[in-house]
Every structure is written in C-alpha cells, then in structure tokens.
Amino acid sequence: MEYIFLGGVSFVITVCLTPLVRYVACAHGILDLPVHEGRKLHVQATPLMGGLSIFVSFFGLVAIVLQTSN
C-alpha cells in the first residue's frame, strides 16, 4: 500500500511540475522547431525538457524515502 501512495505522490508532483518546466523551456527557447522536410510531425514549436519533471519527482521521492528509511 505504501508503494501505491508513493506512486500517487510522484504522479501529483509530476503533474504540478510539468507546466513550470514547460514555461521555463519556452522562456529560454529550449524548443524543438518543426522542419518542413524531415521526420518531424508537429507543426508548431514544442518545448523540450518534458522528462525533467518526471525525473525530478521520481528521484526526489526516492531520495526522501531512502533518507527516512535509515
């Protein structure tokens, strides 16, 4: 049951961090720009760094659990 709770907490943190990471990526121009020739499927600039919110929430929670379990 504890792992389900921790997974839910990680999910909520990810959902909350994603708009912030998207804003930072757009503000600093960290975007994947569409190219007319090539394999790009999107038609407008897409912010990169989406995995950062997942990484921070998961490994941040793992670090907290490891600190509190000792």
CORPERA-V472953 format. One record per backbone hydrogen bond with DSSP energy under -0.5 kcal/mol. NH is the residue of the N-H (numbers start at 1). CO is the residue of the C=O. E is the energy in kcal/mol with one decimal. If there is no record, write none. Layout:
BEGIN
nh->(NH NH)
co->(CO CO)
e->(E E)
END
This chain:
BEGIN
nh->(5 6 7 8 9 10 11 12 13 14 15 16 17 18 19 20 21 22 23 24 25 26 27 28 29 30 31 32 33 46 48 52 53 53 54 55 56 57 58 59 60 61 62 63 64 65 66 67 68 69 70)
co->(1 2 3 4 5 6 7 8 9 10 11 12 13 14 15 16 17 18 19 20 21 22 23 24 26 25 29 46 31 32 30 49 49 50 50 51 52 53 54 55 56 57 58 59 60 61 62 63 64 65 66)
e->(-2.0 -2.5 -2.3 -2.1 -2.5 -2.5 -2.1 -2.4 -2.5 -2.2 -2.6 -2.1 -2.3 -2.0 -0.6 -0.6 -2.6 -2.5 -2.3 -2.4 -2.5 -2.3 -2.8 -1.9 -0.8 -2.8 -1.6 -3.3 -0.8 -2.0 -2.4 -1.2 -0.6 -0.6 -0.7 -2.7 -2.8 -2.0 -2.4 -2.4 -1.8 -1.7 -2.3 -2.2 -1.9 -2.5 -2.5 -2.0 -2.2 -1.6 -0.6)
END
